[in-house]
C-alpha cells in the first residue's frame, strides 16, 4: 500500500510514499472533508494560476507536509490529503502578502475573507488535540504552500516581464513605484530558492539525522 511510513521510505527506498498518502483516506468522513476543502479552495486557485501550476502546488504541498511529518514524527503512519489542503491555505497567505493592492482594487472583501478564513483554519488545526491528526504534516504543507505561493508569483511576474508587459497584480503606476530591490527579487527567483532550500533541508535531515527505527 502507499501510506506514509518513514521506515519503508528510508530503509526500503519506497519514495512513492511521500506522495501516495495524498490520495488515501481513513474513512468516508476523512475523504469528504478533504474533498470539500480541495474544491472550495482549489477551484479558485486553479482559476487564477492554471491547471499545471495548481497541480505542482498541490503535489509539492503534500510532499512537504509528509516530509516534515517524517522528520519530526518518524514513528507515525499517515494517510490523507490534509497536507496538501493546508498547503492551499498557505498559498492563500502568500497571495495576501503578494497581492494586497490588487485585492483592494478588485474586491477588498476578498482580502478580509482570506485573512479571516486562513486564520480560522490554522487556529482550528493547532487547538485540535486528536492524536490521530498529523499536525506536523499540516504545518509542513502550510509552510510549503507559502513558499510555493511566493515562487508561483515570481513565475507569473517573470512570464509577464518576458512578454514585455507589467505583471497583472500591478497597475503601471504601482509597478513603476516598486523599488529596484523588489524587482530584482523576481529576477533572481528568491521565492523559488527558499522553496528549494526548505525541501532540501528537510530531505537532508531525514536521511542524515532522523532515526526511523524508533517505535
GUVEXLO-369823 format. One record per residue (C-alpha): residue in one letter; x, y, z; residue number from 1. Coordinates in steps of 0.1 Angstrom, whole numbers, plus 5000, padded with zeros to 4 digits. Layout:
<atoms>
@residuo:a, east:X, north:Y, up:Z, num:NUM
...
</atoms>
This chain:
<atoms>
@residuo:x, east:5000, north:5000, up:5000, num:1
@residuo:x, east:5010, north:5036, up:5000, num:2
@residuo:x, east:5005, north:5051, up:5034, num:3
@residuo:x, east:5032, north:5073, up:5049, num:4
@residuo:x, east:5058, north:5050, up:5065, num:5
@residuo:x, east:5092, north:5067, up:5073, num:6
@residuo:x, east:5109, north:5034, up:5079, num:7
@residuo:x, east:5099, north:5020, up:5045, num:8
@residuo:x, east:5108, north:5052, up:5028, num:9
@residuo:x, east:5143, north:5054, up:5043, num:10
@residuo:x, east:5152, north:5017, up:5046, num:11
@residuo:x, east:5134, north:5002, up:5016, num:12
@residuo:x, east:5136, north:5033, up:4993, num:13
@residuo:x, east:5099, north:5034, up:4988, num:14
@residuo:x, east:5099, north:5070, up:4978, num:15
@residuo:x, east:5064, north:5070, up:4963, num:16
@residuo:x, east:5052, north:5071, up:5000, num:17
@residuo:x, east:5060, north:5108, up:5000, num:18
@residuo:x, east:5031, north:5113, up:4976, num:19
@residuo:x, east:5006, north:5084, up:4977, num:20
@residuo:x, east:4992, north:5092, up:5011, num:21
@residuo:x, east:4977, north:5123, up:4995, num:22
@residuo:x, east:4953, north:5100, up:4976, num:23
@residuo:x, east:4944, north:5077, up:5005, num:24
@residuo:x, east:4920, north:5083, up:5034, num:25
@residuo:x, east:4910, north:5065, up:5065, num:26
@residuo:x, east:4872, north:5068, up:5063, num:27
@residuo:x, east:4843, north:5085, up:5045, num:28
@residuo:x, east:4843, north:5115, up:5068, num:29
@residuo:x, east:4880, north:5120, up:5062, num:30
@residuo:x, east:4878, north:5120, up:5024, num:31
@residuo:x, east:4846, north:5141, up:5023, num:32
@residuo:x, east:4862, north:5168, up:5045, num:33
@residuo:x, east:4893, north:5169, up:5023, num:34
@residuo:x, east:4874, north:5169, up:4990, num:35
@residuo:x, east:4853, north:5198, up:5002, num:36
@residuo:x, east:4884, north:5217, up:5012, num:37
@residuo:x, east:4900, north:5210, up:4979, num:38
@residuo:x, east:4870, north:5221, up:4958, num:39
@residuo:x, east:4864, north:5252, up:4979, num:40
@residuo:x, east:4900, north:5265, up:4979, num:41
@residuo:x, east:4915, north:5247, up:4949, num:42
@residuo:x, east:4889, north:5258, up:4923, num:43
@residuo:x, east:4897, north:5295, up:4929, num:44
@residuo:x, east:4934, north:5289, up:4929, num:45
@residuo:x, east:4933, north:5268, up:4897, num:46
@residuo:x, east:4913, north:5295, up:4880, num:47
@residuo:x, east:4940, north:5321, up:4889, num:48
@residuo:x, east:4972, north:5302, up:4881, num:49
@residuo:x, east:4961, north:5274, up:4858, num:50
@residuo:x, east:4959, north:5236, up:4859, num:51
@residuo:x, east:4996, north:5229, up:4856, num:52
@residuo:x, east:5008, north:5253, up:4883, num:53
@residuo:x, east:4979, north:5241, up:4906, num:54
@residuo:x, east:4990, north:5205, up:4901, num:55
@residuo:x, east:5026, north:5214, up:4910, num:56
@residuo:x, east:5014, north:5234, up:4940, num:57
@residuo:x, east:4992, north:5206, up:4953, num:58
@residuo:x, east:5018, north:5178, up:4949, num:59
@residuo:x, east:5046, north:5200, up:4964, num:60
@residuo:x, east:5025, north:5208, up:4995, num:61
@residuo:x, east:5016, north:5172, up:5000, num:62
@residuo:x, east:5052, north:5162, up:4997, num:63
@residuo:x, east:5064, north:5190, up:5020, num:64
@residuo:x, east:5038, north:5181, up:5046, num:65
@residuo:x, east:5046, north:5144, up:5046, num:66
@residuo:x, east:5083, north:5152, up:5047, num:67
@residuo:x, east:5081, north:5174, up:5078, num:68
@residuo:x, east:5060, north:5148, up:5095, num:69
@residuo:x, east:5086, north:5122, up:5088, num:70
@residuo:x, east:5114, north:5144, up:5102, num:71
@residuo:x, east:5096, north:5154, up:5134, num:72
@residuo:x, east:5074, north:5123, up:5140, num:73
@residuo:x, east:5090, north:5094, up:5121, num:74
@residuo:x, east:5072, north:5067, up:5141, num:75
@residuo:x, east:5038, north:5079, up:5128, num:76
@residuo:x, east:5018, north:5064, up:5099, num:77
@residuo:x, east:4996, north:5087, up:5079, num:78
@residuo:x, east:4971, north:5090, up:5050, num:79
@residuo:x, east:4951, north:5119, up:5037, num:80
@residuo:x, east:4952, north:5150, up:5015, num:81
@residuo:x, east:4952, north:5173, up:5045, num:82
@residuo:x, east:4989, north:5181, up:5040, num:83
@residuo:x, east:4981, north:5194, up:5005, num:84
@residuo:x, east:4949, north:5211, up:5017, num:85
@residuo:x, east:4968, north:5231, up:5043, num:86
@residuo:x, east:4993, north:5239, up:5016, num:87
@residuo:x, east:4964, north:5256, up:4997, num:88
@residuo:x, east:4958, north:5277, up:5029, num:89
@residuo:x, east:4995, north:5286, up:5028, num:90
@residuo:x, east:4991, north:5297, up:4992, num:91
@residuo:x, east:4963, north:5320, up:5003, num:92
@residuo:x, east:4986, north:5335, up:5029, num:93
@residuo:x, east:5013, north:5342, up:5003, num:94
@residuo:x, east:4986, north:5356, up:4980, num:95
@residuo:x, east:4976, north:5381, up:5007, num:96
@residuo:x, east:5012, north:5392, up:5011, num:97
@residuo:x, east:5019, north:5395, up:4973, num:98
@residuo:x, east:4986, north:5409, up:4961, num:99
@residuo:x, east:4972, north:5433, up:4987, num:100
@residuo:x, east:4969, north:5463, up:4963, num:101
@residuo:x, east:4953, north:5441, up:4936, num:102
@residuo:x, east:4927, north:5428, up:4960, num:103
@residuo:x, east:4919, north:5463, up:4974, num:104
@residuo:x, east:4913, north:5474, up:4938, num:105
@residuo:x, east:4893, north:5444, up:4927, num:106
@residuo:x, east:4875, north:5433, up:4958, num:107
@residuo:x, east:4887, north:5444, up:4993, num:108
@residuo:x, east:4863, north:5420, up:5009, num:109
@residuo:x, east:4883, north:5391, up:4994, num:110
@residuo:x, east:4913, north:5403, up:5013, num:111
@residuo:x, east:4894, north:5403, up:5046, num:112
@residuo:x, east:4878, north:5370, up:5039, num:113
@residuo:x, east:4910, north:5352, up:5030, num:114
@residuo:x, east:4927, north:5366, up:5062, num:115
@residuo:x, east:4899, north:5355, up:5084, num:116
@residuo:x, east:4894, north:5321, up:5067, num:117
@residuo:x, east:4932, north:5313, up:5068, num:118
@residuo:x, east:4935, north:5323, up:5105, num:119
@residuo:x, east:4904, north:5303, up:5115, num:120
@residuo:x, east:4916, north:5271, up:5097, num:121
@residuo:x, east:4951, north:5274, up:5113, num:122
@residuo:x, east:4936, north:5280, up:5148, num:123
@residuo:x, east:4913, north:5250, up:5144, num:124
@residuo:x, east:4942, north:5229, up:5135, num:125
@residuo:x, east:4966, north:5239, up:5163, num:126
@residuo:x, east:4940, north:5236, up:5190, num:127
@residuo:x, east:4929, north:5202, up:5178, num:128
@residuo:x, east:4941, north:5176, up:5203, num:129
@residuo:x, east:4931, north:5144, up:5185, num:130
@residuo:x, east:4963, north:5122, up:5184, num:131
@residuo:x, east:4951, north:5108, up:5151, num:132
@residuo:x, east:4956, north:5141, up:5134, num:133
@residuo:x, east:4990, north:5148, up:5119, num:134
@residuo:x, east:4995, north:5184, up:5129, num:135
@residuo:x, east:5032, north:5183, up:5118, num:136
@residuo:x, east:5021, north:5172, up:5084, num:137
@residuo:x, east:4996, north:5201, up:5083, num:138
@residuo:x, east:5023, north:5226, up:5093, num:139
@residuo:x, east:5047, north:5212, up:5067, num:140
@residuo:x, east:5021, north:5216, up:5040, num:141
@residuo:x, east:5012, north:5251, up:5052, num:142
@residuo:x, east:5048, north:5263, up:5051, num:143
@residuo:x, east:5054, north:5247, up:5017, num:144
@residuo:x, east:5023, north:5263, up:5004, num:145
@residuo:x, east:5035, north:5298, up:5015, num:146
@residuo:x, east:5069, north:5293, up:4998, num:147
@residuo:x, east:5054, north:5278, up:4967, num:148
@residuo:x, east:5030, north:5307, up:4965, num:149
@residuo:x, east:5059, north:5332, up:4965, num:150
@residuo:x, east:5076, north:5311, up:4938, num:151
@residuo:x, east:5045, north:5309, up:4916, num:152
@residuo:x, east:5040, north:5346, up:4920, num:153
@residuo:x, east:5076, north:5351, up:4907, num:154
@residuo:x, east:5069, north:5327, up:4878, num:155
@residuo:x, east:5038, north:5347, up:4868, num:156
@residuo:x, east:5056, north:5380, up:4871, num:157
@residuo:x, east:5085, north:5366, up:4851, num:158
@residuo:x, east:5062, north:5355, up:4823, num:159
@residuo:x, east:5048, north:5390, up:4822, num:160
@residuo:x, east:5082, north:5406, up:4820, num:161
@residuo:x, east:5093, north:5382, up:4793, num:162
@residuo:x, east:5062, north:5393, up:4773, num:163
@residuo:x, east:5073, north:5429, up:4780, num:164
@residuo:x, east:5042, north:5438, up:4800, num:165
@residuo:x, east:5035, north:5448, up:4835, num:166
@residuo:x, east:5027, north:5419, up:4859, num:167
@residuo:x, east:4989, north:5415, up:4863, num:168
@residuo:x, east:4989, north:5423, up:4900, num:169
@residuo:x, east:5002, north:5458, up:4895, num:170
@residuo:x, east:4990, north:5489, up:4878, num:171
@residuo:x, east:5016, north:5507, up:4857, num:172
@residuo:x, east:5020, north:5533, up:4885, num:173
@residuo:x, east:5023, north:5507, up:4912, num:174
@residuo:x, east:5049, north:5488, up:4893, num:175
@residuo:x, east:5070, north:5519, up:4885, num:176
@residuo:x, east:5070, north:5529, up:4922, num:177
@residuo:x, east:5083, north:5495, up:4932, num:178
@residuo:x, east:5119, north:5496, up:4944, num:179
@residuo:x, east:5147, north:5481, up:4924, num:180
@residuo:x, east:5153, north:5456, up:4951, num:181
@residuo:x, east:5117, north:5442, up:4948, num:182
@residuo:x, east:5120, north:5439, up:4911, num:183
@residuo:x, east:5153, north:5421, up:4914, num:184
@residuo:x, east:5138, north:5396, up:4938, num:185
@residuo:x, east:5116, north:5384, up:4909, num:186
@residuo:x, east:5146, north:5382, up:4885, num:187
@residuo:x, east:5167, north:5361, up:4908, num:188
@residuo:x, east:5138, north:5339, up:4919, num:189
@residuo:x, east:5141, north:5344, up:4957, num:190
@residuo:x, east:5109, north:5325, up:4965, num:191
@residuo:x, east:5119, north:5296, up:4943, num:192
@residuo:x, east:5153, north:5295, up:4960, num:193
@residuo:x, east:5137, north:5295, up:4995, num:194
@residuo:x, east:5113, north:5267, up:4985, num:195
@residuo:x, east:5142, north:5246, up:4972, num:196
@residuo:x, east:5162, north:5253, up:5004, num:197
@residuo:x, east:5133, north:5243, up:5026, num:198
@residuo:x, east:5127, north:5210, up:5009, num:199
@residuo:x, east:5164, north:5201, up:5005, num:200
@residuo:x, east:5170, north:5209, up:5042, num:201
@residuo:x, east:5142, north:5185, up:5053, num:202
@residuo:x, east:5155, north:5158, up:5030, num:203
@residuo:x, east:5190, north:5161, up:5044, num:204
@residuo:x, east:5177, north:5160, up:5079, num:205
@residuo:x, east:5156, north:5129, up:5072, num:206
@residuo:x, east:5184, north:5110, up:5056, num:207
@residuo:x, east:5212, north:5120, up:5079, num:208
@residuo:x, east:5197, north:5127, up:5113, num:209
@residuo:x, east:5163, north:5111, up:5117, num:210
@residuo:x, east:5161, north:5076, up:5133, num:211
@residuo:x, east:5132, north:5059, up:5116, num:212
@residuo:x, east:5136, north:5027, up:5136, num:213
@residuo:x, east:5121, north:5042, up:5167, num:214
@residuo:x, east:5088, north:5027, up:5179, num:215
</atoms>
